[in-house]
Structures are given as structure tokens and as C-alpha cells.
Amino acid sequence: MPDPAVRNAPERAVAQAAEDAPVARFRLRLTLGARIAVGPGRIELLEAVRDAGSITAAARSLGMSYRRAWMLLDDLNRCLRAPVVESVHGGAQGGGSRLTDTGLELVRLYRHIEQTAALACAEDLELLKALLAGGRS
């Protein structure tokens, strides 16, 4: 029987090549003075709250404390005209949190802007990636 290390070598080589491939990441931030009002971390937190149904579970999934998550969401709520997260009372789990319509729209718009920017710059990004060591794109 072939050695599993030898048998799995092609899959590992493909996985390593994928890890080493250059990736363009847009990191859009909207600021109010020196304060970051909207940024990638806050959007990721909103998505985690949306998916988990609670701030506690969202924070845990992102490896942050509940307090840190709550402070980020509170600051985000203060930066916007309407809150992005609301409490849900009752239910089988005893409540939780969910995104408001404003929160859902903020996530949708942010991700749409990222996608639009990536598509608009796709050709230039490929040229930029070709300049990297190894020249893989």
C-alpha cells in the first residue's frame, strides 16, 4: 500500500500553491475625523452577528471578547443615523441580537463596493501581481 504522505503529496502541493498565490484585498474604511466609522473588521463582526444570532457567539467566532465586540458595535451605532444591531427578546435561546435593516444594508453596500472595485481594477491587479516575486497571478 502506498505511503499516505506520498499519495497526498499532489494535494498538498496544490494547497501550498494556492496559499502562496497573490491575492488582492480591498480594505475600505470610512472615517469620521480620526475615527473609523466603517471598516472591514466591523463589517466582519456584523456578518458574524447576522450568522450567529448573538453578539456573544459572533465575538467567539472571531476570537474577540464580548466586551470588544459590544464596544465596536456601540461605536458603529453612534457613527450611523440608525442602529445596525438590535436585541431580540425571548425565544428558545432566551434572546439574542440581529441586524437591523440598516445593518443588513450596510453589509450589502460594503460588500458590493468591494466587488465593484475588484472588477473595475481586475486587469491592473493582474499586472500588479505579475510584478511580484515569482510572477504568478
C-alpha positions in Angstrom: 0.0 0.0 0.0 1.5 3.4 -0.9 2.7 5.7 1.8 -0.1 8.2 2.6 2.5 11.1 2.6 3.5 10.2 -0.9 -0.1 9.6 -2.0 -1.3 13.0 -0.7 1.7 15.0 -2.0 -0.1 16.3 -5.1 -3.0 17.6 -3.0 -0.6 19.3 -0.6 1.4 20.8 -3.5 -1.8 22.3 -4.9 -2.9 23.6 -1.5 0.5 25.2 -0.9 0.5 26.8 -4.3 -3.0 28.2 -3.6 -1.7 29.6 -0.2 1.3 31.2 -2.0 -0.8 32.7 -4.8 -1.1 36.5 -4.5 -4.5 37.8 -3.5 -5.7 41.4 -3.8 -7.8 42.5 -0.8 -9.5 45.9 -0.7 -9.7 47.3 2.8 -12.2 50.1 2.5 -12.6 52.4 5.6 -14.9 55.3 6.1 -13.7 57.7 8.7 -15.3 60.5 10.7 -12.3 62.6 11.7 -9.7 60.3 13.2 -12.4 57.7 14.0 -13.0 54.7 11.7 -16.8 54.7 11.2 -17.0 51.7 8.9 -14.2 49.2 8.1 -13.6 45.6 7.3 -13.4 44.4 10.9 -16.8 46.0 11.7 -18.4 44.5 8.6 -17.0 41.1 9.5 -18.4 41.5 13.0 -21.8 42.4 11.6 -21.8 39.4 9.4 -20.9 37.2 12.4 -23.8 38.7 14.4 -26.1 38.1 11.4 -24.9 34.5 11.1 -24.7 33.6 14.8 -27.7 35.5 16.1 -25.9 36.9 19.1 -23.0 39.2 20.0 -21.5 36.6 22.3 -21.4 33.9 19.6 -20.2 36.4 17.0 -17.4 37.5 19.2 -16.4 34.0 20.0 -16.3 33.1 16.3 -14.0 36.0 15.6 -11.7 35.3 18.6 -12.6 38.5 20.4 -14.1 39.3 23.8 -17.8 40.1 24.2 -16.8 43.5 25.5 -14.7 44.3 22.5 -17.5 43.3 20.1 -20.0 45.2 22.1 -17.8 48.4 22.1 -17.3 48.1 18.3 -21.0 47.7 17.6 -21.9 50.6 20.0 -19.4 52.9 18.3 -20.7 51.8 14.9 -24.3 52.6 16.1 -23.1 56.0 17.2 -21.5 56.7 13.8 -24.6 56.0 11.8 -28.0 57.6 11.6 -29.7 54.4 12.7 -28.6 51.4 14.8 -27.2 48.4 13.0 -27.9 45.8 15.7 -30.9 45.2 17.9 -31.7 42.9 20.8 -34.2 40.1 20.3 -36.0 39.1 23.5 -37.5 35.6 24.3 -37.5 32.6 22.1 -36.0 29.1 22.7 -32.5 30.5 23.3 -33.7 33.4 25.5 -33.0 36.1 23.0 -30.0 37.4 21.1 -29.2 40.0 18.6 -29.9 40.6 15.0 -29.0 43.1 12.3 -31.5 45.9 11.6 -32.4 46.8 8.1 -29.7 49.5 8.3 -27.2 46.8 9.4 -28.1 44.5 6.6 -27.9 47.3 4.0 -24.5 48.4 5.4 -23.1 44.9 4.9 -24.7 44.6 1.4 -23.3 48.0 0.3 -19.9 47.4 1.7 -19.5 44.0 0.0 -20.9 45.4 -3.2 -18.4 48.3 -3.2 -15.6 45.7 -2.6 -16.8 43.6 -5.5 -17.2 46.6 -7.9 -13.8 47.9 -7.1 -12.2 44.4 -7.7 -13.9 44.1 -11.0 -13.0 47.6 -12.1 -9.4 47.0 -11.3 -9.1 43.4 -12.3 -6.8 44.0 -15.3 -4.5 46.3 -13.3 -4.4 43.9 -10.4 -3.2 41.1 -12.7 -0.4 43.3 -13.9 0.5 44.3 -10.4 0.5 40.6 -9.3 2.8 39.8 -12.2 5.4 42.2 -10.7 5.6 40.1 -7.6 8.5 37.7 -7.0 7.7 34.5 -8.8 5.4 36.4 -11.2 2.5 34.1 -10.6 -1.0 35.5 -11.0 
